[in-house]
């Protein structure tokens, strides 16, 4: 699975739980909340004022390891 801006956070976390730290690092601390798990990566980045391309690059780097 390659993570994109349209990927759903809950799907990413289910497949790659080690990515949780990256979401925490952008201030997304409610990863267990149904609303946040249903958001796309792009939506979360917009809300938290983070560059989506940078976060996606980090996520894909972590899951490639």
N, C-alpha and C positions, 0 to 999 in steps of 0.2 A: 504494500500500500504506500503510495506517495501522497503526502499531505499537501493540499492546495488551500487556497483561500476559501473555497466552498466546502471543505471538509468540516464535518460536525465534530465539535470538541469531544462529546461523549464517545464517538466512534474512535477518535484518535486515542483517547485515554484507555479505552477498552483494549485496543490492539497494542498500545505502547504505553503502559503505565509510567515508564521512566520519563515521559515527557511532562509529567505533572509539574516538576520543578520549573520548567520553562514558562508554564502558565502562571505559576506562583510569582515568578520573577517580574511579570508585567502587572502585578497587582490583582490578579484574578484568584482570589482566595476561597471562593465558594464553588469549588469544582464538583461538589456533591449535589448542588442545587439543580433541580430539574431544568430551570430556565437556562443556566449556564451550560449544562451538558447538551442542550438542544441548539445552541448558537453555533454559527459557523466561525471559523478562525477569523475571517475578515470582520465579522460583526464584533467579536470580542476585542480585536485590535482597535477598531474604530472607537468603541466605548472607553477603552483604556488609554487612548492616545499613543498607540504603538504602531510602528511601521510593519504592516502585515508581511511584506516580502522578507524582511529581516527575521521575523519570528519563524516563518515557514522554513527559511534556510536553516535556522538553528534546529528546528524540529526534525527536518529531514536528515540533518547531519547526525543527530543523536540516534535516530532509528536505523541509520545505515551502519552504525558501529556494531 
